[in-house]
């Protein structure tokens, strides 16, 4: 807030000492800046403050000094200056001078009011002429636009027809492609379920062979335990075979049940561990029964021929959008097995086919890798997963 404005406010509040201080401060600043108009306005506020403090003579000197100023800076200040002289004269009882100043104050106020009124009238006249000219221009422009309306309407109708035709064609193509995509997805899902179901007969064949051996050898206790665990595992397999994805917890439960079942089957014992590492608490859902064939291979063709204590380690690790599955055994390795027996893994072939189908469903390459030596075999699986919920 400027000092001059502060002086004006203090004068209106009757705080004349503060008003005098601010007006002198403003006058000094405006004189230094060379702002003549603001300098004279500050003098007016100084005169008002002096009058309020009863320094009437000093107040009159400032007012008369400004009234004698012939510049245009004081033209609009005259009514206020004459008002100061009027109030000062009235205060000392010089009513004749007071009346004279009052009449001049009113004359100047009327003159300025008339000037402002004439300026306003001139502005309105100029605005009227401008609006009139703009209206004429707008009328001519409208007439020119109306002259071409019919041609534009024809072009718009033609363009709209073309756009509608393009939209209909686009929607038809989109609908057709969507229908083809749905049919392809349904086909891939059906193929995936068919390949998944092929795992069960392979496992069933080996299981029935083991059960037959127990019966022929009159091992009733082992047969009963085997049947109990086999029944529990079959319920899981039947339940999971209807699902596209199951939780890692269910997957691990099935693998552990399978490994415990196989421990009953073999005289030679082995140990196993199943580890789950899910970062950030991810509740992953993966395609079922991928690890089981490789676990079966580890038992049937890896640990079966070794003399040392067998061990199978299975680990599930979630990283990014992939579930990494590692199946490790300390068996004799695939090369030794294939050398001793003319063996061809049906399970591996089925897993590979299932991975190919999954690659099409998820539109990304999904594969597995097997590293084998006479110290054992490691299988690396990379499976897509979905978050539960």
HUMOLIN-V837183 format. One record per residue. SS is DSSP state (alpha for helix, beta for strand, coil for the rest). OMEGA is omega in degrees with one decimal (999 if undefined). D_LAST is the distance of its C-alpha to the last C-alpha in Angstrom with 2 decimals. Layout:
BEGIN
ss = [SS | SS]
omega = [OMEGA | OMEGA]
d_last = [D_LAST | D_LAST]
END
This chain:
BEGIN
ss = [coil | coil | alpha | alpha | alpha | alpha | alpha | alpha | alpha | alpha | alpha | alpha | alpha | coil | coil | alpha | alpha | alpha | alpha | alpha | alpha | alpha | alpha | alpha | alpha | alpha | alpha | alpha | alpha | alpha | alpha | alpha | alpha | coil | coil | alpha | alpha | alpha | alpha | alpha | alpha | alpha | alpha | alpha | alpha | alpha | alpha | alpha | alpha | alpha | alpha | alpha | coil | coil | coil | alpha | alpha | alpha | alpha | alpha | alpha | alpha | alpha | alpha | alpha | alpha | alpha | coil | coil | coil | coil | alpha | alpha | alpha | alpha | alpha | alpha | alpha | alpha | alpha | alpha | alpha | alpha | alpha | alpha | alpha | alpha | alpha | alpha | alpha | alpha | coil | coil | coil | alpha | alpha | alpha | alpha | alpha | alpha | alpha | alpha | alpha | alpha | alpha | alpha | alpha | alpha | alpha | alpha | alpha | alpha | alpha | alpha | alpha | alpha | alpha | alpha | alpha | alpha | alpha | alpha | alpha | alpha | alpha | alpha | alpha | alpha | alpha | alpha | alpha | alpha | alpha | alpha | alpha | alpha | alpha | alpha | alpha | alpha | alpha | alpha | alpha | alpha | alpha | alpha | alpha | coil | alpha | alpha | alpha | alpha | alpha | alpha | alpha | alpha | alpha | alpha | alpha | alpha | alpha | alpha | alpha | alpha | alpha | alpha | alpha | alpha | alpha | alpha | alpha | alpha | alpha | alpha | alpha | alpha | alpha | alpha | alpha | alpha | alpha | alpha | alpha | alpha | alpha | alpha | alpha | alpha | alpha | alpha | alpha | alpha | alpha | alpha | alpha | alpha | alpha | alpha | alpha | alpha | alpha | alpha | alpha | alpha | alpha | alpha | alpha | alpha | alpha | alpha | alpha | alpha | alpha | alpha | alpha | alpha | coil | coil | coil | alpha | alpha | alpha | alpha | alpha | alpha | alpha | alpha | alpha | alpha | alpha | alpha | alpha | alpha | alpha | alpha | alpha | alpha | alpha | alpha | alpha | coil | coil | coil | coil | coil | beta | beta | alpha | alpha | alpha | alpha | alpha | alpha | alpha | alpha | alpha | alpha | alpha | alpha | alpha | alpha | alpha | alpha | alpha | alpha | coil | coil | coil | coil | beta | beta | beta | beta | beta | beta | beta | beta | beta | alpha | alpha | alpha | coil | coil | beta | beta | beta | coil | coil | coil | coil | alpha | alpha | alpha | alpha | alpha | alpha | alpha | alpha | alpha | alpha | alpha | alpha | alpha | coil | coil | coil | coil | coil | coil | beta | beta | beta | beta | beta | beta | beta | beta | beta | beta | coil | coil | beta | beta | beta | beta | beta | beta | beta | beta | coil | coil | coil | coil | alpha | alpha | alpha | alpha | alpha | alpha | alpha | coil | coil | coil | coil | coil | alpha | alpha | alpha | alpha | alpha | alpha | alpha | alpha | alpha | alpha | alpha | alpha | alpha | alpha | alpha | alpha | alpha | coil | coil | coil | coil | coil | beta | beta | beta | beta | beta | beta | coil | coil | beta | beta | beta | beta | beta | beta | beta | beta | beta | beta | beta | beta | coil | coil]
omega = [-176.8 | 179.5 | -180.0 | 179.2 | 176.5 | 178.6 | 179.4 | -178.9 | -179.9 | 175.6 | -179.5 | 178.4 | -179.8 | 177.4 | -168.3 | 177.5 | 178.0 | 179.9 | 179.8 | 180.0 | -178.0 | -178.7 | 177.3 | 178.0 | 179.5 | -179.1 | -178.8 | -179.3 | -177.9 | 177.1 | 178.4 | -179.8 | -178.7 | 179.4 | -173.6 | -177.1 | -179.4 | 177.4 | -179.1 | 178.1 | 176.8 | 176.9 | 178.5 | 179.4 | 176.9 | 178.3 | 179.3 | -179.5 | 179.2 | 178.1 | 178.9 | 178.6 | 177.2 | 170.6 | -170.2 | -178.2 | 179.0 | 178.2 | -179.7 | -179.6 | 179.6 | -178.3 | -179.9 | 178.7 | -178.3 | 179.3 | 178.2 | 180.0 | -176.4 | -178.0 | 179.6 | -177.2 | -175.1 | -176.7 | -177.6 | 179.1 | -174.2 | 179.1 | -179.5 | 178.6 | 177.8 | 176.4 | 177.1 | 179.6 | 179.0 | -177.2 | 179.0 | 179.4 | 179.5 | -177.7 | 180.0 | 177.1 | 177.5 | -172.5 | 178.4 | 177.3 | 179.4 | 179.8 | -179.5 | -179.9 | -179.4 | 179.2 | 179.5 | 178.6 | -179.2 | 178.4 | -180.0 | 179.0 | 177.9 | -178.7 | -179.8 | 178.2 | 178.2 | 177.9 | 179.4 | 178.8 | 178.8 | 177.6 | 179.4 | 178.7 | 179.3 | 178.4 | 179.5 | 178.4 | 179.3 | 179.2 | 178.7 | 179.9 | 179.5 | 179.2 | 179.4 | -179.6 | 178.6 | 177.4 | 178.4 | 179.3 | 180.0 | 179.1 | 178.7 | 179.6 | 179.3 | 178.5 | 178.8 | 178.9 | 179.6 | -178.3 | -177.7 | -175.8 | -176.6 | 179.8 | 179.2 | -179.9 | 178.0 | 179.5 | -179.9 | 179.1 | 179.0 | -179.9 | 179.0 | 178.7 | 179.2 | -179.9 | 178.8 | 179.2 | 178.5 | 179.7 | 179.8 | 179.5 | 179.7 | 179.8 | 179.1 | 178.8 | 179.3 | 179.9 | -179.0 | -179.9 | 178.7 | 178.7 | 178.4 | -179.7 | 178.7 | 179.2 | 179.6 | 179.2 | 178.8 | 178.9 | 179.5 | 179.2 | 178.4 | 177.9 | -179.7 | 179.0 | 179.1 | 178.6 | 178.2 | -179.2 | 179.2 | 178.9 | -173.6 | 178.7 | 179.5 | 178.4 | -178.9 | -179.1 | -179.8 | -178.2 | -179.8 | 177.4 | 179.5 | -179.9 | 178.1 | 180.0 | 178.8 | -177.5 | -178.8 | -179.4 | 178.7 | 177.2 | -174.0 | -179.2 | 178.5 | 179.8 | -180.0 | 178.7 | -179.6 | -180.0 | -179.9 | -179.5 | 178.2 | 179.9 | 179.5 | -179.7 | 179.3 | 176.7 | 178.2 | -178.9 | -179.9 | -180.0 | -175.3 | -178.1 | 177.8 | -176.9 | 173.5 | -179.9 | 175.0 | -178.8 | 177.5 | 179.1 | 178.3 | 178.6 | -178.9 | 178.4 | 180.0 | 179.9 | 179.7 | 177.4 | 179.4 | -179.8 | 176.9 | 177.4 | -178.3 | 177.6 | 175.0 | -174.5 | -173.9 | 175.6 | 179.3 | -174.9 | 174.2 | 177.7 | 178.2 | 174.5 | 177.4 | -175.0 | 179.0 | 178.7 | 178.4 | -179.7 | 176.3 | 176.0 | -178.7 | 176.8 | -170.0 | 173.8 | -176.5 | 174.6 | -172.8 | 165.3 | 176.3 | -176.9 | -172.4 | -180.0 | -179.4 | 174.0 | 177.9 | 177.3 | -179.7 | -179.4 | -172.8 | -170.1 | -179.9 | -175.2 | -172.4 | -172.9 | -176.3 | -179.7 | -178.5 | 178.6 | -176.8 | 176.8 | 176.7 | 179.0 | -179.8 | -178.2 | 175.3 | -179.6 | 176.7 | 175.4 | -178.7 | 179.4 | -178.1 | 171.1 | -179.7 | -179.3 | 178.2 | 178.3 | -172.8 | 174.0 | 178.5 | -178.0 | -174.6 | 178.1 | -175.9 | -177.2 | 178.6 | -179.5 | -178.3 | 179.1 | -177.9 | -176.7 | 176.4 | -169.4 | 174.3 | -171.7 | 173.5 | -179.4 | -180.0 | -179.9 | 179.9 | 177.7 | 179.8 | 178.1 | 178.9 | 178.4 | 177.5 | 178.5 | 178.2 | 178.7 | 178.1 | -178.9 | -176.2 | 178.2 | 176.0 | -178.0 | 178.5 | -174.7 | 175.2 | -178.0 | 179.3 | 174.2 | -173.3 | 175.1 | 179.5 | 176.8 | 179.8 | -176.2 | 174.4 | 176.6 | 177.8 | 178.0 | 174.3 | -175.3 | 172.1 | 177.4 | 175.2 | 179.2 | -179.0 | 179.2 | 999]
d_last = [63.60 | 67.05 | 70.15 | 71.89 | 69.08 | 69.12 | 72.91 | 72.54 | 70.05 | 72.25 | 75.31 | 73.52 | 72.57 | 76.14 | 75.32 | 78.24 | 78.48 | 74.89 | 75.52 | 78.64 | 76.81 | 74.01 | 76.50 | 78.69 | 75.66 | 74.53 | 78.10 | 78.46 | 75.15 | 75.87 | 79.37 | 77.96 | 75.46 | 78.17 | 76.30 | 79.35 | 77.59 | 75.36 | 78.41 | 80.40 | 77.52 | 77.36 | 81.14 | 80.71 | 78.26 | 80.71 | 83.53 | 81.46 | 80.68 | 84.37 | 85.45 | 83.01 | 84.57 | 88.05 | 89.03 | 90.36 | 92.79 | 90.17 | 87.79 | 90.58 | 91.41 | 87.82 | 87.70 | 91.13 | 90.24 | 87.21 | 89.14 | 91.74 | 89.03 | 89.59 | 86.18 | 83.41 | 81.24 | 82.97 | 83.35 | 80.36 | 81.20 | 84.61 | 83.62 | 81.94 | 84.93 | 87.41 | 85.35 | 85.68 | 89.49 | 89.69 | 87.97 | 90.03 | 93.30 | 92.42 | 91.59 | 95.09 | 96.81 | 97.84 | 97.02 | 99.00 | 96.90 | 93.79 | 94.61 | 95.28 | 91.97 | 90.13 | 91.66 | 90.81 | 87.24 | 86.80 | 88.45 | 86.14 | 83.10 | 84.21 | 84.94 | 81.53 | 79.91 | 81.92 | 80.98 | 77.28 | 77.74 | 79.57 | 76.86 | 74.24 | 76.29 | 76.69 | 72.94 | 72.32 | 74.95 | 73.49 | 70.00 | 71.47 | 73.14 | 69.96 | 67.88 | 70.61 | 70.59 | 66.77 | 66.93 | 69.52 | 67.38 | 64.29 | 66.44 | 67.70 | 64.19 | 62.95 | 65.87 | 65.05 | 61.40 | 62.50 | 64.78 | 61.86 | 59.43 | 60.16 | 59.58 | 56.31 | 55.12 | 55.85 | 53.95 | 50.92 | 50.85 | 51.13 | 48.35 | 46.06 | 46.74 | 45.85 | 42.55 | 41.59 | 42.50 | 40.40 | 37.35 | 37.80 | 38.20 | 35.14 | 32.97 | 34.45 | 33.74 | 30.12 | 29.65 | 31.35 | 29.35 | 26.04 | 27.34 | 28.42 | 25.08 | 23.26 | 25.96 | 25.69 | 21.92 | 22.53 | 25.41 | 23.60 | 20.81 | 23.64 | 25.50 | 22.61 | 22.26 | 26.08 | 26.37 | 23.73 | 25.80 | 28.88 | 27.74 | 28.31 | 32.07 | 32.76 | 31.40 | 33.00 | 36.37 | 36.45 | 35.27 | 37.91 | 40.51 | 39.81 | 39.95 | 43.20 | 44.66 | 44.00 | 45.69 | 48.65 | 49.17 | 49.07 | 46.25 | 44.94 | 42.97 | 41.14 | 40.57 | 39.13 | 36.75 | 35.78 | 35.15 | 32.98 | 30.75 | 30.87 | 29.71 | 26.70 | 25.78 | 26.40 | 24.03 | 21.25 | 22.45 | 22.69 | 19.21 | 17.63 | 20.04 | 18.38 | 14.99 | 14.58 | 12.31 | 11.99 | 10.97 | 13.84 | 14.84 | 15.48 | 17.23 | 19.40 | 20.22 | 21.53 | 23.53 | 25.06 | 26.04 | 27.57 | 29.52 | 30.79 | 31.89 | 33.80 | 35.49 | 37.09 | 38.29 | 40.08 | 43.11 | 42.62 | 39.78 | 37.26 | 34.66 | 31.11 | 28.29 | 24.57 | 23.08 | 19.58 | 19.44 | 16.14 | 17.08 | 15.52 | 13.17 | 10.88 | 8.54 | 9.68 | 9.71 | 13.33 | 15.85 | 17.56 | 21.20 | 22.25 | 23.80 | 25.56 | 28.41 | 29.36 | 29.33 | 31.57 | 33.84 | 34.16 | 35.40 | 37.48 | 39.10 | 38.65 | 39.33 | 41.56 | 44.60 | 44.46 | 46.71 | 44.76 | 41.87 | 38.74 | 35.47 | 32.07 | 29.51 | 25.93 | 23.66 | 20.12 | 19.74 | 16.98 | 18.87 | 17.82 | 15.85 | 17.63 | 17.43 | 21.13 | 22.38 | 25.97 | 28.04 | 31.47 | 34.42 | 38.06 | 39.58 | 42.43 | 40.48 | 40.13 | 43.62 | 45.37 | 43.50 | 44.31 | 47.91 | 48.43 | 46.70 | 46.31 | 42.49 | 40.03 | 36.32 | 34.79 | 31.39 | 31.58 | 32.51 | 29.64 | 27.13 | 28.79 | 28.53 | 24.81 | 24.36 | 26.51 | 24.37 | 21.15 | 23.15 | 23.84 | 20.31 | 18.95 | 22.37 | 23.05 | 25.30 | 23.83 | 26.47 | 27.69 | 30.84 | 33.15 | 35.73 | 38.30 | 41.61 | 43.86 | 41.91 | 38.65 | 35.78 | 32.61 | 29.88 | 27.47 | 24.37 | 22.08 | 18.85 | 16.18 | 12.60 | 9.15 | 6.46 | 3.80 | 0.00]
END
